[in-house]
Amino acid sequence: MVSFSLANARAQAPLPGAAFHEWVFPGGVPWTQFHRTASGYLLRFPDLADFLVSADGRRVRCHPVVGVSRQTTAYLYESQVLPLALSRLGKLVLHASAVEVEGGAVVFVGESGRGKSTLAASFATGGHRLLTDDGLVIEAAGAEDRPVYLVLPSQPSIRLWDDSQQALLQPGTPTAPPVPFTSKTRFLAGGDIAFCAEPRPLRRVCFLGSGVAPEPRIERLKASEALLELVRHSFLLDIQAHDLIAPHFDQLSRLVAQRVFFRLDYARRFDQLAAVRAAIVQHCRD
C-alpha cells in the first residue's frame, strides 16, 4: 500500500519557504516540519531525516542525516511518517493505543503523558493482547448502512518510560535498539507482552481523563464530544487539503454514530491499574 525506500544520507539543506504545519515538543522545540513540494510533501525531522512523500501518499523516500542509524529512520517511518501517508490514502489513523478485550478492540486516546501506553501494557501483561501502541488504523467493513469497524494491528512493540517498565515488565524483556530523540524504551512483543496480529472489531474508544477520579470512572460521550476528540487526535498529512479533510470528517461523522465512545478517568497510580482493567472488562461485558 505504501512503498518505502532509504536513499543516501545528506545534510538538511535550507528550504525555500516556511512550513505550512509543524509539530513541536512541549518546550517549543520543532519535532516535525511539514512542507509542500512539486511532487508531494517533505517531512523534516530536524537533525535526523527528511522524508519525501508522494502527493498520493503511496511512496516514501527517506534521506537520513549523516550518522543517523537505520534503526532511527525505521522508527521515524513506522511511528510518524507511515500513519501520515496512510491518512493521505484516506485511512482513518489515530494517535491511540489499543488492546483486545472480550474478542474486540478497546482503544485508548489521550494527549501525550496521559498514560495510553502504560494502560495498554498493563493489559498486554495481564491476560489480554496488544493491538497497537500508536498509529492506530480503523477500517470500515460490511454493508454501508451497517458498517463494522475493525482496528488493525501494527508494530508488535510498545514504548514505556522507566517507571512503567519497572512496574509492569519482567527484567530481561526484549527491547528494540534505542533511538536518540526519546528516553522511552521500545519493548518487543512476545513472552511477557502478548500481541494480537489479527484485526478486531471496535468495542470501545476511551478518551483518557486528567486523573482526578479516585476510582475508575467510565462515562458515555455525546457524538459531538467524541467527534471533537477524534479530530484532535487524528493523523493528517495535510491539514489544509480540502480533498483530504472533507472525507476525513465524513468518516469521523459515520464512526461516532456507533456510540462506543467514553471518557475514562482513574488515578494515575500503578496500584490502580488492576482495578481499571477490571472496570473496562466488565464495561465491555455489560
C-alpha positions in Angstrom: 0.0 0.0 0.0 2.9 2.4 0.9 6.3 1.7 -0.5 9.4 2.9 1.4 13.0 3.4 0.3 16.1 4.6 2.1 18.2 7.0 0.0 21.6 8.4 0.5 22.5 10.3 3.7 22.8 14.1 3.3 22.8 17.3 5.2 19.5 19.1 5.6 19.6 22.0 3.2 17.6 25.2 3.9 14.1 25.1 2.5 12.7 27.9 0.3 9.6 28.6 2.3 8.1 28.3 5.8 6.5 25.1 6.8 2.7 25.1 6.4 2.4 23.0 9.6 4.6 22.0 12.5 4.6 19.6 15.4 6.6 20.8 18.4 7.8 19.3 21.7 6.2 20.7 24.9 9.1 23.1 25.3 8.6 24.6 21.8 11.4 22.7 20.0 10.4 21.7 16.5 9.8 17.9 16.0 8.3 17.6 12.6 8.0 20.3 9.9 5.6 19.9 7.0 6.5 21.4 3.6 4.9 21.0 0.2 7.0 20.2 -2.9 6.3 20.0 -6.6 5.7 16.2 -6.3 4.1 16.0 -2.9 5.4 16.6 0.6 8.7 16.9 2.6 8.5 16.0 6.3 11.6 17.3 8.1 12.7 15.9 11.4 15.5 18.4 12.3 18.9 16.9 12.6 17.5 13.4 11.9 16.0 12.9 8.5 13.9 14.2 5.6 11.1 12.1 4.3 9.7 12.8 0.8 6.1 11.6 0.5 4.4 11.4 -2.9 1.3 13.5 -3.5 -0.9 10.4 -3.3 0.8 9.1 -0.2 1.8 5.8 -1.9 5.6 6.3 -1.9 8.0 7.5 0.8 11.8 8.1 0.4 14.0 8.9 3.3 17.2 10.9 3.3 18.8 10.5 6.8 21.2 13.0 8.1 24.8 11.7 8.0 25.4 9.5 11.1 21.8 8.7 11.8 21.2 5.0 12.2 18.9 2.8 10.2 17.0 1.9 13.5 16.3 5.6 13.9 15.0 6.2 10.4 12.9 3.0 10.5 11.4 4.1 13.8 10.5 7.5 12.4 9.0 6.0 9.4 6.9 3.4 11.2 5.7 5.6 14.1 5.3 9.0 12.4 5.6 9.0 8.6 3.6 5.9 7.7 0.5 6.9 9.7 0.6 10.3 7.9 1.0 8.6 4.5 -1.9 6.3 5.2 -4.1 9.3 6.1 -3.3 10.7 2.6 -4.7 7.4 1.2 -8.0 8.0 3.0 -7.3 5.8 6.0 -8.6 6.8 9.4 -5.5 6.9 11.7 -5.4 8.0 15.3 -2.8 8.8 17.9 -4.0 5.9 20.1 -3.2 2.6 21.8 -5.5 -0.5 21.6 -5.8 -3.9 23.2 -8.0 -6.9 22.7 -10.8 -7.4 25.3 -13.6 -10.0 25.0 -12.7 -10.6 21.4 -12.9 -6.9 20.4 -10.7 -3.9 20.4 -10.6 -1.3 23.2 -8.9 1.9 22.2 -7.2 4.4 24.5 -6.9 8.0 23.2 -5.3 10.9 25.0 -2.6 13.6 25.0 1.0 12.6 25.5 1.6 11.8 29.1 -2.0 10.6 29.9 -0.9 7.0 30.1 -2.1 5.3 26.9 0.9 3.1 26.6 1.1 2.3 30.3 -2.5 1.2 30.3 -2.1 -0.8 27.1 1.0 -2.5 28.6 -0.9 -3.4 31.8 -3.5 -5.2 29.6 -0.8 -6.9 27.5 0.9 -8.2 30.6 -2.3 -9.1 32.4 -4.0 -11.7 30.2 -5.0 -9.6 27.2 -3.3 -8.8 23.9 -1.8 -5.6 22.5 -3.0 -4.4 19.1 -1.1 -1.2 18.7 0.8 1.3 20.7 0.2 4.2 18.3 -0.7 5.0 14.7 -4.0 3.1 15.2 -5.8 2.4 11.9 -9.6 1.9 11.9 -11.3 0.4 8.8 -15.0 0.1 8.0 -16.2 -3.3 6.7 -19.6 -4.8 6.0 -22.6 -3.1 4.4 -22.5 0.7 4.1 -25.7 1.1 6.1 -24.5 -1.3 8.8 -20.7 -0.9 9.0 -18.5 -3.0 11.2 -15.4 -1.1 12.3 -12.1 -3.0 12.6 -9.0 -2.0 14.5 -5.9 -3.2 12.6 -2.7 -4.4 14.4 0.5 -2.5 13.9 4.1 -3.0 15.1 4.4 -5.7 17.8 6.0 -3.4 20.4 5.3 -0.8 23.0 7.2 2.2 24.3 7.4 2.8 28.0 9.1 5.2 30.5 11.4 3.6 33.1 8.8 3.7 35.9 6.2 1.9 33.8 8.8 -0.7 32.7 9.8 -1.4 36.3 6.1 -1.7 37.5 4.8 -3.9 34.6 7.6 -5.9 32.9 9.9 -8.6 34.0 13.7 -7.9 33.8 15.1 -9.0 30.5 12.1 -8.3 28.4 13.5 -7.9 24.8 13.9 -4.3 23.5 14.5 -2.6 20.2 17.7 -0.6 19.7 17.5 2.8 21.3 16.9 6.0 19.3 18.4 9.3 20.2 15.3 11.5 20.5 13.4 9.8 23.3 14.3 8.3 26.6 11.4 5.8 26.3 12.3 2.2 25.7 10.6 0.2 23.0 9.8 -3.3 24.2 9.1 -6.1 21.8 6.0 -8.3 22.0 6.4 -12.0 22.8 6.7 -13.7 26.2 5.7 -11.0 28.7 3.9 -8.8 26.2 1.1 -10.6 24.4 0.3 -9.4 20.8 -2.8 -9.8 18.6 -1.9 -10.0 15.0 -5.4 -10.1 13.6 -7.9 -7.2 13.2 -10.5 -6.9 15.9 -14.0 -5.3 15.9 -14.1 -2.0 17.6 -15.8 -2.3 21.0 -14.9 0.8 23.0 -13.0 4.1 22.5 -11.9 5.5 25.8 -10.6 9.1 25.9 -8.4 9.4 29.0 -9.2 12.0 31.6 -6.9 14.1 33.7 -6.5 11.5 36.5 -8.7 13.2 39.2 -11.1 10.3 39.7 -10.3 8.4 42.9 -11.8 5.2 41.4 -12.2 4.2 37.7 -15.0 6.1 36.1 -16.4 5.5 32.6 -18.9 7.9 31.2 -20.5 7.9 27.7 -19.7 10.9 25.5 -22.1 12.6 23.2 -21.4 12.2 19.5 -20.4 15.8 19.2 -17.9 15.5 22.0 -16.5 12.3 20.5 -16.1 14.0 17.1 -14.1 16.9 18.5 -11.8 14.5 20.4 -11.3 12.4 17.3 -10.4 15.4 15.2 -7.8 16.5 17.8 -6.1 13.0 17.8 -6.1 12.2 14.1 -3.1 11.9 11.9 -3.5 14.1 8.8 -0.7 14.7 6.3 -2.2 18.0 5.0 -4.5 19.8 7.4 -5.3 22.4 4.6 -6.2 20.0 1.8 -9.9 20.0 1.2 -9.8 16.7 -0.7 -8.4 15.1 2.4 -10.3 17.0 5.2 -13.8 16.6 3.8 -13.8 12.8 3.5 -12.0 12.6 6.8 -14.8 14.4 8.6 -17.3 12.2 6.8 -15.5 9.1 8.1 -15.5 10.5 11.6 -19.2 11.5 11.5 -20.1 8.0 10.5 -17.9 6.5 13.1 -19.3 8.5 16.1 -22.8 7.1 15.2 -21.5 3.8 16.7 -22.0 5.1 20.3 -18.8 3.4 21.5 -17.2 6.5 22.9 -16.5 7.1 26.6 -14.5 9.2 28.9 -12.2 7.1 31.2 -10.7 8.6 34.2 -8.7 7.0 37.0 -5.9 7.8 39.5 -2.6 7.5 37.7 -1.1 5.0 40.1 0.3 1.6 39.2 -1.6 0.0 42.1 -4.8 1.2 40.5 -4.3 -0.5 37.1 -5.8 -3.9 38.0 -9.0 -2.1 39.1 -9.0 -0.1 35.8 -8.6 -3.3 33.8 -11.4 -5.0 35.7 -13.7 -2.0 35.2 -13.1 -1.9 31.4 -13.6 -5.6 31.0 -16.8 -5.5 32.9 -18.0 -2.5 30.9 -17.3 -4.5 27.7 -19.5 -7.3 29.0 -22.4 -5.1 30.1 
